[in-house]
């Protein structure tokens, strides 16, 4: 299969692909959330495993026009996606940014039918309730460490951007349990896929499961 065919396989059936292939999405420092061009690339890195499929290939997604040291071989054609930037707590002001910066609305109709966000590593990806197909989402990283105080601040910041503080799903991660999250729109409805994996000292990991949120 060609790399473009591999990408098509991911976009057509994210759950099946993520169960049989390791994928890490890398963020960009060029602006915040919004529609951006990305590429999909394989890697000659070996050692990745899946709890359900044994040894698996490893792929990366990153912004078109940039370099990624993990990728090798052919790159896919560039594709448009809604990019959700990871936002951080400001330790100096002891506050999060305004919710217009930390939360992003995925439209139920226009624009790309794919959403990507950088690897979850201690972060929380929040998914709000449906509104005519649109979904409000966020990706926040706790201020420091993995302690209870940091987690409470993270939960507060995530909920603050949703009406009434109500949230449908919190896709959580930790330093030991990382995650890749992709969103796909079919018609006007978004579905989200979270690949959970553990990364070990040799920088490769094991996929533990793939969760689906409608």
C-alpha positions as CSV (number, residue, x, y, z in Angstrom):
1,X,0.0,0.0,0.0
2,X,1.1,3.6,-0.6
3,X,1.3,6.2,2.2
4,X,-1.8,7.9,0.7
5,X,-3.7,4.6,0.9
6,X,-2.6,4.2,4.5
7,X,-3.9,7.7,5.3
8,X,-7.2,6.9,3.5
9,X,-7.5,3.8,5.7
10,X,-7.1,5.9,8.8
11,X,-9.7,8.5,7.7
12,X,-12.2,5.9,6.5
13,X,-12.1,3.7,9.7
14,X,-10.2,5.4,12.5
15,X,-11.0,2.8,15.1
16,X,-9.7,-0.2,13.1
17,X,-6.6,1.7,12.0
18,X,-5.7,2.9,15.6
19,X,-6.1,-0.7,16.9
20,X,-3.5,-2.0,14.5
21,X,-1.2,1.0,14.1
22,X,0.6,3.3,16.5
23,X,0.1,7.0,15.7
24,X,1.5,10.1,17.3
25,X,0.2,13.6,16.3
26,X,2.7,16.5,16.8
27,X,1.5,20.0,17.4
28,X,2.5,23.3,15.9
29,X,3.7,26.5,17.3
30,X,2.3,28.5,14.3
31,X,-0.8,30.1,15.7
32,X,-3.5,28.6,17.9
33,X,-6.4,26.3,17.0
34,X,-7.8,26.5,13.5
35,X,-7.8,24.9,10.1
36,X,-4.3,23.9,9.0
37,X,-2.6,21.5,6.6
38,X,-1.0,18.3,7.8
39,X,0.9,15.4,6.4
40,X,0.9,11.7,7.4
41,X,4.2,9.7,7.3
42,X,5.4,6.3,8.2
43,X,8.5,5.6,10.3
44,X,11.2,3.0,10.4
45,X,11.0,3.0,14.2
46,X,10.2,-0.5,15.4
47,X,9.1,-2.0,18.7
48,X,5.6,-0.6,19.0
49,X,3.0,-3.2,20.0
50,X,-0.8,-3.4,20.4
51,X,-2.4,-5.3,23.2
52,X,-4.8,-6.8,20.6
53,X,-2.6,-7.1,17.5
54,X,1.0,-7.7,18.6
55,X,3.8,-5.8,16.8
56,X,2.4,-2.8,14.8
57,X,3.7,-0.1,12.4
58,X,4.3,3.4,13.7
59,X,3.1,6.6,12.0
60,X,3.2,10.3,12.6
61,X,1.1,13.3,11.7
62,X,2.5,16.8,11.7
63,X,2.1,20.2,10.0
64,X,2.8,20.4,6.3
65,X,6.0,22.3,5.6
66,X,7.8,21.3,8.8
67,X,10.2,18.6,9.7
68,X,9.6,15.6,12.0
69,X,12.5,13.5,13.2
70,X,10.3,10.4,13.8
71,X,9.0,10.2,10.2
72,X,10.8,8.4,7.4
73,X,10.0,7.5,3.8
74,X,7.2,8.9,1.7
75,X,4.8,11.6,3.0
76,X,1.2,11.8,2.2
77,X,-0.4,14.6,0.2
78,X,-1.2,17.5,2.5
79,X,-4.7,17.4,4.0
80,X,-6.8,20.0,5.8
81,X,-7.8,19.4,9.4
82,X,-9.2,21.3,12.3
83,X,-6.2,21.6,14.7
84,X,-6.9,21.9,18.4
85,X,-3.9,23.5,20.1
86,X,-2.8,22.4,23.5
87,X,-3.2,25.3,26.0
88,X,-1.3,25.7,29.3
89,X,-2.0,27.2,32.7
90,X,-0.1,30.5,33.3
91,X,1.8,30.1,36.5
92,X,2.6,33.8,36.7
93,X,-1.0,35.0,36.5
94,X,-2.4,31.8,38.0
95,X,-5.1,31.6,35.4
96,X,-6.0,30.0,32.1
97,X,-6.4,32.0,28.9
98,X,-9.9,33.2,27.9
99,X,-12.2,30.4,26.9
100,X,-12.1,31.7,23.3
101,X,-8.5,30.6,23.2
102,X,-8.7,27.4,25.2
103,X,-11.9,26.0,23.5
104,X,-12.7,25.5,19.8
105,X,-16.0,24.9,18.0
106,X,-16.0,22.1,15.4
107,X,-18.7,23.0,12.9
108,X,-21.4,20.5,12.0
109,X,-21.2,21.3,8.3
110,X,-18.6,23.4,6.6
111,X,-14.8,22.9,6.6
112,X,-12.7,19.7,7.0
113,X,-14.3,16.6,8.3
114,X,-11.2,15.7,10.3
115,X,-9.9,17.0,13.6
116,X,-6.4,16.4,15.1
117,X,-4.6,17.5,18.3
118,X,-1.2,16.9,19.7
119,X,-0.3,13.9,21.8
120,X,-2.0,13.8,25.3
121,X,0.7,13.6,28.0
122,X,-0.9,14.5,31.3
123,X,-3.5,16.6,29.4
124,X,-7.3,16.4,29.2
125,X,-9.2,16.6,26.0
126,X,-12.7,17.9,26.7
127,X,-15.7,17.2,24.4
128,X,-19.0,19.2,24.8
129,X,-22.5,18.3,24.0
130,X,-23.9,18.5,20.4
131,X,-25.5,21.7,19.1
132,X,-26.9,21.2,15.6
133,X,-23.9,18.9,15.0
134,X,-21.3,21.4,16.3
135,X,-19.1,20.2,19.1
136,X,-17.0,22.4,21.5
137,X,-13.6,20.9,22.3
138,X,-10.5,21.7,24.3
139,X,-7.0,20.4,25.0
140,X,-5.5,21.6,28.3
141,X,-2.4,20.7,30.1
142,X,-2.2,20.9,34.0
143,X,0.0,23.6,35.5
144,X,2.7,21.2,36.8
145,X,3.1,17.6,37.9
146,X,0.3,15.0,38.2
147,X,-0.9,15.8,41.7
148,X,-4.4,16.3,43.0
149,X,-4.2,20.1,43.1
150,X,-3.0,20.2,39.4
151,X,-5.9,17.9,38.4
152,X,-8.5,20.0,40.1
153,X,-7.2,23.1,38.3
154,X,-7.2,21.2,35.0
155,X,-10.8,20.1,35.5
156,X,-11.9,23.6,36.4
157,X,-10.2,25.1,33.4
158,X,-11.7,22.5,31.1
159,X,-15.2,22.9,32.4
160,X,-15.0,26.7,32.4
161,X,-15.3,26.9,28.6
162,X,-18.5,24.8,28.5
163,X,-22.0,26.3,29.1
164,X,-22.8,25.8,32.8
165,X,-19.6,23.9,33.2
166,X,-21.2,20.8,31.6
167,X,-19.0,18.5,29.6
168,X,-19.9,15.3,27.8
169,X,-16.5,13.6,27.9
170,X,-13.1,14.2,29.5
171,X,-10.4,12.2,27.7
172,X,-7.7,12.1,30.4
173,X,-4.1,11.1,30.2
174,X,-1.1,10.9,32.5
175,X,2.7,10.8,32.3
176,X,2.5,7.0,31.9
177,X,-0.7,6.7,29.9
178,X,-0.5,8.9,26.8
179,X,-3.1,9.3,24.1
180,X,-3.8,10.2,20.5
181,X,-7.2,11.8,19.7
182,X,-8.7,12.2,16.3
183,X,-12.2,13.5,15.4
184,X,-14.2,12.6,12.3
185,X,-17.3,14.2,11.0
186,X,-19.9,12.1,9.1
187,X,-22.7,14.3,7.7
188,X,-23.1,16.8,10.6
189,X,-22.1,14.5,13.4
190,X,-18.6,14.3,15.0
191,X,-17.2,11.1,16.5
192,X,-13.9,11.0,18.5
193,X,-11.3,8.2,18.7
194,X,-8.8,8.0,21.5
195,X,-5.8,5.7,21.2
196,X,-4.3,5.0,24.6
197,X,-0.7,3.9,24.9
198,X,2.1,3.6,27.3
199,X,5.6,4.8,26.2
200,X,8.6,3.1,27.8
201,X,12.2,4.2,28.4
202,X,13.2,3.2,24.9
203,X,10.7,5.8,23.5
204,X,8.4,3.1,22.0
205,X,5.2,1.9,23.5
206,X,2.2,-0.4,23.7
207,X,-1.3,0.5,22.6
208,X,-3.6,-0.5,25.4
209,X,-7.0,0.3,23.8
210,X,-9.0,2.5,21.5
211,X,-12.0,4.3,22.8
212,X,-14.8,5.9,20.8
213,X,-17.0,8.9,21.8
214,X,-20.0,9.9,19.8
